């Protein structure tokens, strides 16, 4: 039905007749309130339509129809104005809708793209005046109405010229339509455009569209399963749907998916699924625009609960509601992505350039009768493409639904579109018998035993629904949103990405991956890690809490089905149960303390498990979010691994290694004859510091500290008593760590740590980690690793100056920094819009305990990060009479995870315990503010 015959369109026109018809001579400024009221009332109607559950596309079309009516009335008024003031119109013209507006797909804050189309021969002063009047009388009111309008004025020749220069212009005209004005003028331009499209080389256009798609997908990590996806430009987003239609039009002249069905390039059920998915995304985008009151396409975690509620997801539990909504989103995006990819193949749209082009599936089938075909297990292999002749291939032997993927891996072949379609329609054949089939298990495990080639096959199995059906325990993770601060992907996507990183380890993708491969190859069967990674988060189907423990229980029957030996099962289950432990150790504990490695070695039991856990932790972190892993974390991870590996040597050997290392370091420093540093100072440094300092500190850093101590001692002799308390500071950027390193040498005193933390807070940097050590003569060496708030070395050149000024105020003038920290926090909060947020997945907590293996009293804090939090925590610890011997500071996606080693001189056990309880209560109040 033409839009003009639509009851909605007729109602809009009737409403406009009542409100938007004015007597001759009424000025634009006096008409504007009526237009505003008209749009206000219509927007209320549109919102009501949307919230009553009307389809996304219909609501968008209704919005486009409303804008059509506004533009048409403005256009008629402009023509009347010109005729009244200047006489007869100098030429015919038309106003076109282009782009998304041309498709009649307007979300609440979409751009309005229009074109003023004029005849080829229009010219002269009258024509110029006519252009001026129409432009002002149409555009200015639209801008005054708060609409974001893109516009152009062209004739048909200029349209074609612009299309030659700019791909986006070609897309805009592809989807253009007339709003008002001369229909013949528009048809003439459109006819010229279609002729131009036929003559143009479609290959260049398609290459540009495919390149654009590759770049868009790369920005989304090449995955549908982001926790905060981009509805428009993400993988499987609105743009993918539009892109495949543009390419189909340019190459074959197809204007819709119905045309593709007629051409037998698409089945009708595939078309319907595609259209329904697109409609869902449009509906979600409408709600997203309404909530933000601005154009946006990112589904933020904080907004997902409200969007789900407004889209009538009934679940009362906020997490269940979000999961249900996001599962529908991922299903829709997956349908659009997979159908688009299939259509590219069927239409022979090839992204790679070069002489060799992909042949279409029809051409491949025709070629079968002329070229040799390899018969394999009920399938046909031809030119690296697996296909099937019999539609009963899977009914005859359902195990083939697993075996086909092993064949694809083995031959480096792709599955042709018809075979893929048959697989997706045969999934119900994977029943209890297939899940427990030894033959299926053997085929599946053989996929995992092809190092470096596992991820693409598992991903293909997953996208086609086979993996979740064959491994139902994994299927429970499909599209599962992980309400965790550091996870960027859904649970299933995270697991598969960890496997991609293990592929890269085995293929030695770069030097970093190669280091892990070197350690992994020392184990008896490193391929077990594929199984470990596949199953390590299987327990999350029952919730994040205790998922490591639940994972062991769920994984064991799977390992039995896969006929994994008892010894190997024990190794796999140990890593699943302990897969968080290695990161916890280096994130929480003091790696410079030899007791840390000894304690971890006791936990890990043997080098074999250590190597597995070492590589597993790396792949797990790399598969969590692109920015989660960095060189600093890699260095800590490596340090714990190396020092733990040493623990499996004889104690006497370890002790002798340490002594040799320190003696060699001592001799090297003496031989260097450091300028200005006497041998006595070097001897004192080695005598006044504990062994662990020399084991864990690089020679360059020891030299730096020696010079700083020398300057401090010189300062004491030459300066007044108060000035002698001023710290010696070294601030340098470490590009390898992507951090700035600040060393502070000064006299040890109560509250030093929290004053340093406060000064750094006011300098506007993020503290990543810190370590401190004190000589027997009470000179303390504190090192802070800091970053810009956005990551990387500190770029603010004034940061050091601000830090040193506030540190001087805190240490020398004994000024309290809290008022300035509160003021800074208020300024930042004033600039930040508050949002309704999901409940914290990990509620704020304070844990105080004695770690017997480390002989340490430890405080672990978890809280939403904020300005001055570290200052408040460390200040309270000091005020309560405790010294901070070590602190590990970590912040990921707005959550602070801080660890402190503390001690005090209270000898009575009851008094000490009471003090700890009081400290815990007061820390708890701070984190819950």
N, C-alpha and C positions, 0 to 999 in steps of 0.2 A: 504494500500500500504506500503510495507517495506520501511524503511527510506532510504535504499541504492538506491531505485528506484525513490526517490523524486528528482524532477528537481533541487531543491535548493542544495541538497546533492551532486548531480553530478557537479553543478557549483562550489561548494566549493572545490571539488577534482580537477577540472580542473584548478582553481586558484592556488591551492597548487602545482600542477604539474609545473606551470610556475615559482613559487617563492621559493618552498621548496625542490627542487631536486638539489643536489650538487655533484660535482666531488668527487671521493674517496680521503680521506685524508684531506678534508676541516675541520678545527677545529670547535668545538662547538661555541667558541667565535665569529668566523667569520660568522657562520650560524645565530646567534641570531638576528642581524639587519633585516634579511629577514623575520624571524618569527614575529618580532615586526611590520614590515611594513604590513605583511599579516593580522595580527590581527587588526591593525589600520584601514585598508581598509574595512575589514569585519564588524568591529564594526560600521563604518559609514553606511554600508548597513543595518545592523540590526536596527540602530536608525532610519534610513529612513523608513524601514518596519513598525516600531512601530508608527511613527508619521503619516504614511499614513492610520493608523487605522486597521492594521492587528491584528488578535486576540492575546490575551496575551499568550496563550499556544503555538501558532505557532512561535511567536518571541522567546520564551524560548527554543523551540525545535531547532530552527535555531541556537541559541547560543550554545546549547549542541552539535549540529552537527559540528559547527566550532571547538570547543574544541576537538571533536573526531578526526577531520582531523589533528589537530596539534599533538595530542598524537600519532596517528597512524604513522605519518611521523617521529616523534622523536623515536618511537619504532623501525621502520624499519632501521633508521640510527644507532641505538644502536646495532641491530643484525648484521648489516654490519661491524660495528667497531669491535665487538667481533670476528666475523669470520675472519676478516683481521688480527687481532693481535694474536688470540688464536686458530684458527681452528674451527672445527665442534662444533655446539651448544651442550652442555651437556644434555639438556632436553627441552621438550616443555614447554611453559608457555602462560599465557593470561593476558591481562590488563582489569580489569572490572571497570565499572562506578557503583558507589553505591549511596544510599541516593537520594537527589534531582537531582543530575546529572544522576543517574541511571534512574530516571523517565523522563529524558530529559526536566527538568524544571529548567533552569538556568536564573535567572535575572542578570542584568549587573554585580553585585558584589557578586553573590552567591559563596559559597565555592565549590571547585572541590574535590570530594571524590573519590579516586581510590584505587584499590587493585591489587597487583601483585600476581597472582595465579600460584603456582608451583605444580608439581606432588608430590604424597605422598612419593615416594622413592628417590626423588632427594637428593643427598648428595655429599660430597667430596670437594676438593679444586677447581676443575673446576666449580662446581655448585656455590660455594661461589663467585668466580670471576665473573661468569655470572650474579649473583644477583647484585653484586657491579656495574658492567658496566651498566646494564639496569636501575638500580635505579638512578645512577648519570646522565646518558644521557637523561633520561626522566624527572626526578624531577627537577634537577638544572635549566634547561632551563625554565620550567614552573614557577618556583619561580622568575627567572630573568625577565620573562614576566609580573611580577606583579600579578600573580594569587595566591589566597590563596588555597593551596592544602593540603588536608588531605590524608594520605596514610597508607597502611598496606601491609605486605608481608606474605602470608599464603599458606598452602596447605589445601585440603578439610577437613582433620581431625581437623586442627587448627581453621578453619572457624566454624565448629560445636561446638567445645569447647568454642570459644569466644561467640557464640550465647547463650550457656547455662549460661554463666556468666553475660551477658550484654544485656538488652532488645534492646538498640539502635543498637547493632550489628545485632540482628535478623531483625529489621526494614530495616537496610541497605541492607542485603542480599535479603530480600523480593523484593526489588526494583532494584536489581542488573541486569546488562546486560553486554555483552562482547563488548569491543571497538575494540580490535585487538588481534591476537594470536590464540591459539588453541581452536577451537570451541568444540571439543569433551571433552577437559579438563574442560571447563566451564560447559558443560551439565552434566558431571559426578558429579561435585561438586553440581550443582543445584538439581540433582536427590537425592543425599544424604541429602541435606538440606530439601527437601520436605518430605522425609521419617522421618527425625528428627522432623519436624513440626507436622506430623500426630501422632507420638508416644508421643510427649510432652503433658503435661496437659495444654490445652488452657486456662483454668480458671485462672491460675496464671498470664499468659501473659495479659489476658483481664483486670484483676484487676489492674495490673500495668499501663496499658494504660488509664484506667478510672481514676485512682488516679492522673496520670500526667495531665489529662484533668481538673480534679477538681482544681488542684493547679494552672494551667494556667489561668483558668477562674476566680479564686479568685483574682489573680493579676490585673484583669481587672474589679474588682467590680462585677463580675458575670452578666455583662450586655453587650449587643451589642452596646448600644447607648452612648458610650463615645464620647466626642467631639474630642479627639485625640486618636483614636483606634490603636491597634497593628494589622497590616494586617496579620501577620503570626501566632502569638500566642494568639490573643484575642479571645473572644467568637465569633464563626462563622467565624474564620480566616482560613487560608490555612491549618493549622495543624489539625483542626477539620475534614476537608474533608479527609485528608490523614489518620487520626487516624481511622475513621470508616471503610475505606478500609482495613487497616492493620488487624483490628479485624475480619472483614468478611473473610479475607483470612485465618487467623490462625484458626478460628472456623469452617468455612465451605469450605474453599478452593476457595472461589470466588476471581477472580482477577480484576474485574472491575464492574462498576455499571450496565453494560449490563448483566453481570451474575446475579446480584440481580434482574433485571427485569425478566429474564428467570425463576428465582426461585419464582417469584410472591411475592417478598418481597418489590418491588419498582415498581411503575407505570412508564411508559415511559415518561410521561409529567414531573413527579417528577425528573427523571434522567436528562432530558434535562435542567430543571431549575437549578439543582445542577451543572451540567457541565458549563452552561453559567455563573453562579455566580462565580465559581472558576476561569473561564477565565477572568472575570472582575477584580478579585482581583490580578491575575497575571499581568494583564496590568497595574493596578494602582501601583503595586510594582515595575515594570520595570521603570515607570516614577519617582517614589520616589528614586530609586537607581541612575538614571541618574542625577537628580537634586542635590543629596547629594554627588555624586561621591564616595560613600562608602556604605557598607551594612547597611541598616537600615530598620526598619519595622513600626515605629511610624509615623502616619499621623499628623504632627504638624499643629496647626492652621495657623501658619505663612506661611506654604508651600502649604496649600490646594488651595489657589487661583491660584498659578502657575501650580499646578498639574492639576486642573480642566481645565485651559486654554490649556495646552499641550495635554489634552485628548479630545480636541475639543468641550468643552461645550461653546455654543455660546453667553451666556448672557454677556452683556457689564457691567452691575452692578456687582461689585465684590462679594457682599453678595449673590445675586441671583445665581451667577455662583457656588459659594461654596455650597450653599444649594442644588442645583440641583445635583452636583457631590456626595455630602455626602448622599443624599437620595438614590442614586443608590448604594452607598457603603453599607448603612444599609440594603437595600433590599436584596443585595447579601449575606451579612453576616447572615441575618435572615433566608434566604433560606437554607444556609449550616447548620446553627445551628439546625433549626427545623427538617430538613430532617434527620440529624444525630441522633437527639434525637428519632425520630420516628423509625429509623432503629434499634437503640439499643433495643427498645421495641419489635419490630417485630422479632429480632434475639435473644431475651431474654438475652441481655447483661445487667447484674445487677451490679451496683457499690457497693452495700452493701455486706459485708461478712456475713457468718452465714449459718446455715443449710437450712433455707427457701430461695429458689431462685424464681425469677420471672418466671412465665410460659409464653410461647410465645402466641401470639394472636391466632395462629392456635389451640394450645392445649386448650386454654380457650374456643374457639368455640366448640371444640369437647366435652369438659366437660359439655357444656350447656344441652346436652340431658340426662345427668345422675344426675345433681345436681339441686336443686331448684333455680328458677330464679324469681326475684321480678319484676313485671310489674309496671312501674311508668311513667305516662304521655306520653305514646307512646314510652318509652325507656325500656331497660332491665337492671336491676342491678344485677350483679353476682360477688361476692367476691370483692366488692369495685371497680368494673369496670362497667362503663355505656357503653352500646352498643345499636345498633339499628338493627332491621331486615329489616324494610321497607325502601327503598331508597326514599320514598315519605313522610317521617315523617315531614319534614320541609315544603314541598309544601302543605301538608294538613293543617298545622297550623304554619305559619312563626314565631309566637310569641315564639315558642319552641326554636328558635335560641338564645333567651335571657334566657328563662326558664331553658334550659339545664344546664347553668352555676350555677343557683341557686340550682338545684338538686345536682350538683357535690359538691357544698359547703355544702349543708345540710347533705349529706350522707358521706362526706369525701372521695368521689370517684374520680377516674381518668377516662378520656374519652379514649376509646380504639382507636387505630390508624385509623380504618375505619370510626368511628364516626367523628373524627377530620377532616379527609379528606372530608367527606360529608358536615361538617359545612363550611369549607373554600370554597367549590364549591357552597354553597347555599347562600352566603352572598348577592348576588343581590336581594334576596327575602326581605331583610330589606329595605323597601321603605318608602315613606312618611307616609303611613298608620301605619306601625309598629313603626316608630319613634314617632308618636303621639298617639300610642295605650295606653290606661289606663292600660290594662292588662300587657303590656310589661314594663311600668313604675313601676308598682307594683312589678314585679319580680326583676327589676333592683335595686329599692330602698331597697328591702328586702336583697339583697346582701350587700348593704352598712350598713344595720342594724344588721350585725353580727360582733360585735367588736372583733378585733384580728384575723379575718379570711378573710379580704377583699382583701389585696394585691395579694395573689396568684391567686385568681379568676379574678380580673381585669387584671392582667398581662397576664393570659391565654387568656382572651377575646381580649386583645390588640394584642398579638402575632398572633392570628388567624384572625385578621382583623375585628372582630365583634364590638369591642368597638368604633373604629373610624367611623364605618358605622352607628351604632345606635346613637352615639353622634357625629354628623358631626362637631360640633364646636370643640370638642376635637381632632377629626381626622385631623383638620388643623395643629395641633401641631406635628403630626407624623413625626419623623426624622428631626425635625426643629433644625438646629444648632443655638445655642444661642451665639451670639458674645458678650459675657460678660466675664469679667476677672475672675469672681469667679465661674462660672458654668462649671462643668465638664461633664455634661450629656446633651443630647438633651432635648428639652422642654417636650416631652411626657414622656421620661424616668424620668426626674426630678419630674414631678407630681406624677408618680406612686411610686417613691422612698419615697416621703413625706408620702404617704399612708402606705407604709411598716413601717415607723417609728411610725405612729399613731397606727398601729397594735401592735407594741412593747410597746407603752404606755399602751394600754388597757390590754396587757398580762403581764405587769410589768416585762419586759424582764430583767431588772437589777435595781439597786437602783436609778440610774439617771432617767430612764423612770418612775419608780414608783412615784417619786416626782411629776411628771406632771400628772399622773393618779389621784393622790390624789386631786389635784386642779380641774381636769376636772370633776370628779364625782359630784362636788357640783353644776353643772349646770343642768338645767331642762332636756335637751336632748343632751348629749354630742355627740351622733352619728351624729349630724348635721355637726360636724367637717369633717367627711368623704366627705360630699358634698362640704364643703368649700374648702378642699384641692384639690378635683378633679377639681374644677372650678376656683381656685384662679389665675391661669396663663392663663386662656382661652383667655384673651385679647391680648396675645402675637402673636396670629395669624395675628393681624393688626400692629405688631411692638412692640418693647420693650417700647418705649416712650409712656407714658400714658396708659400702659397696665392694670393698676389697675382700671382706670376710664372706659376704653373700656370693661374691664371684667365685670363690673356691667351691662352694656347695653346688652352684649351677654348672660350673665348668667340668667337674669330675665326670658326670654322666656323658658329656660330650666327648671327653677324652677316651672313655670306654667305648663309645660308638666308633671312634676313629682308630680303635685298637692300638692306642699308645701304651708302650711298656710301663711297668710300675715305676722303675727308676726315673724315667723321663717324666712321668706324671708328677712325681714328687718335686722335681725341679720346676716344672711349669706352675704347679699350684703354689709353691713357695713364692715365686716371683709375682703371681697374681695377688696373693695375700699381702705381699710386702712391696708392691710396686710404687707406693708413695714414700717409702722410708728413706731412700737415698737422698732424694731432694729435700726431705724434711731435715735430715742431718746437716747437709751443708747450708740450708737456709737458716737453721735455728742455732747450731752449735759452733763453738770456736774451733775452727780447723787448725789453728796454730797450737792448740793443746794436744799433745800426743795421746791423751786419754780418749779423745774423740774417735780417732782412727781405731784404737784398741777396742773401744766399746762397739763400734760398728762391725769390726771383724768378728767379734764374739757373736753378734747377732746374725751375721751373714753366713757363718760356718765354714765356707770353702771358696776358693778362688773361682771355681766354675760358676757358682751362683753369682758371685760378684761381677764377673764379666757380663753375664746375661743382664743383670740389673743395671749395670753401667750403660749398656747400649739401649736397653729398654727405656730407662729414664730419659735419655737423650731424645729418642724417637717420640716418646709420649709428650714431652714438652714441645718439641718442634711441631707436633700435630695439633697443638692446642690453640695457638694463635700465631700469626706470622711474626709478631714483634716480641713474643714472650721470651724467646731465647736470645742471649747476646754473649759476647766474648767474655764478659765478667762472670756470668753464670757458668759458662763452659769452663772457665779457669777454676772456679770453686769445685765444680763437678769432677774435673780431672784431678784436682788436688786430693779430694777425699778418696778417689779411686786408687791413686798411686800409693797414698799413705796406708790405706787399708790393705792393699796387696802386699805391702812390706810386712804387715803384721803376721802373715802366714809363714814368714821366715823365723829362724831361731832367735830368741830374745837376745842372746849374746851377740849375734851377728848384727841385729838392729842397733844395739847400743854402740857397737864398735863403728858402724857406718856413721852414726851421728857424731861421735867424737872425731872421726877422721874429717868429716865435712866441716866441723867448726874449726879444727886445727888448720885445715887448708885455707879457709876463709881468713883466719887470723893472720897467717903468714902472707897471704896475698895483699892484705891491707897494709901490713908493715912494709912490704917490698915496694908498694906504690909510692911511699913517702908523700903522703897527702900534704899539699901546701898549707902551711899554717897550723897543721895538726901534729902535735908531738907524739912520739911513741908512747909516752906515759898516758896521754889521753886515750889512745887506742886500747892500751892495756886496761885502763880504768873501765872503758866501755864494755869490754869482754868480761871483766870481773863483776861489774855491777848489774848486769842483765842476765835473766835466766836463759837456760839452754835453748828453749823453744823459740826465742827471738831470733837466734842465729840460724836455726834450722829453717825457719819459715820466712825470712826476710832476704830479699835479693841484695847482692853486694852493692849495687848502685844506691839502693835505699839506705843501707847501713852507712855508706859514705855521706849521704845527704844528712842523716841524723847526726853523725859525728860533727859535721860542720855547724849544724844548728845548735847542738849542745855547746860547742866552742863559742859561738856568738852569744849564747845566753850567759855563759860564765864570764866572758869579756864584759858584757853589759853590766853584770853585778859589780865588777871592779871599777867601772868608769862612771856609773850613773848613780843618781840618788836612790834611796831605798825603795820608794814607791815605784819609780820607773823601772827598777830592776825586776819588778814582778811582771812587766809586760812580756807577752809571749813572742817567740820567734816563729814566723809563719812562712811556709813555702806552699805556693799554689801553682800547680801546673796541669796541663791537659794531657791525658793519655788517650791518643786516638785509637790505639788497639783495643782498649777497654770501652771506648766511646763514653768516657767519663772524665771529670776533673778530679784531681787528687789533692787534698789539702793536708799537709803535715803541720802539726802545732807542737812545739817544744816549749815547755814552761815548768814552773814549780807545781808540784802536785798540791792540790788544795780541795777542800770540800766544795762540792757543787760545780767542779770544773766541767764535767760532761754536759750538764743541762745548760750551762751558760754558753758553751760552744754550740750546742744544738739550737739555742734561742737565737744566737747571732746569725747562724746559717739560715734559719727560718726567715729572719728579717731580710736576709740577702736575696731571698726569692729562689732558692735552689732546693732540689729534692735530695735528701740524704738516703743513699742506697745502702751503705754499710759503713761500719766504723770499727776500729780496733785501737786498743790503748795498752801501753806497757810502761811500767815505772821502774826506774833504776833504784838501787838501794840508797842513793843519795837524794831521793825524792824528786829527781827530774823525771817528768813524764813525757812520753812521746805518744801523741794522739794522731791517728790518721783517719780522715773522712773521705769516702768516695761519694761524690755528688754529681747530679745531672741537672740539666735544664728541666723545667716542668714538662716539656714536650719530648724529653729524651736527648741523649747526646751530651757532648761537653758543654759547659756553661758558656753561653754566647754573650750574656750581658756583661759588658766590660766594667760596669760599675759595681758588680756583685762583690768583688774582692774588697773594694773600698768600703762598701756598706758593712760587710762582715767584720772587717778590722775595726771600724769605728764602734760598732755595737759591742764587739768583744772587749774593747778597751773600756767602754762604759760599764760592762758587767763585771769585769775582773778588777780593774783599777779603781773605778769610781763606785763599785758595788751597787750599780743601778739595777733596779728590777725591770726586766724586759717585757713582762706580761702585758702591761697596758698597751705598748706599741704593737705587740702580737695581736691583741684583741682588735685594735684599730685596723690593722692590716686585714684581718679576717673579715671585719665588717665591710671594708671597701670591696673585697673580692665577692662577698655574698651579694652585695648591692648590684653588682654587674651580672650576677648569675640568676637566671629565671628558675624558680623552684618548680618541680614537677611532682606529680603523683608517681611514686616509685613502687616497684615490686618490693615485698618484704625482703629483708636481707637474707640471702641463702645461708649465710653463716652469721648468726646473731653475735653482737659484741660480747667478748668474753675475756676474762683474766684467769690465768692458771698459774698458781705458785706451787712448786714442788721441788723435792730433793732428787736429783738424778744421781743415784748411788754409783753407777759405773763411771761417772765423770767427777764424782765427789764435789758437786756443785749445787747451789740453790739457784733455781731458774724461774724467771717470770716470763710467761708467754702471753702476749696481748694481741687480740684481734679486734679491730674496730674500723668504722668508716673513717677514712683519712680526712684530716682537716688541718688548717693552719695552726701551728703551735701544739699539736698533739704530743709529739715527741718531747717538746720542752716541758709540757705539763707533767707527763709521766715521769721523766727523769728527775725533774725538780722535786716531785713528791717523794720519790725513792730516796733522794738525798736528804730531804727534810726529815724523813722518818729514821735517819741514822744509818742508812745502808750505803755502802760503796758499790759503784757499778764497775765491775772488772772487765766486762765484755758486753758489747751490744751488737746485735745483727738487726738491721733495719731493712724492711722490704715493703714496697707498696706496689700493688698490681690492680689496675683498673679501679682505683678509688678505695681499696681496702688495705689498711695497714696491718702488717704482721711483724711485730717487734719482739725480740728476745733479749733479755738482760740476765747476765750472771751477777748475782749480788752477794754481799757478805757484810757482817758487822762484828764488833768485838764482844758482843754479849756472850758470856760464858755459860749462863744458866739456860738450860734447855727449855724450860717452861716459859721463861721471859722471851726467849728468841722466837718460840712458836707463836706466842701471843702477838708479838710485834709483826710477824708475818701475816697473821690473820687480819690485823688492823690495816696493814698495808694493802692487802688484797681487797678489802672492803672499799677503801678510799680510791684505789685504782679503778675499781668497778664503777664507781660513781662518775669518774672522768670519762671512761669509754662510752657510758650510756647517756652522756649529756646531749 
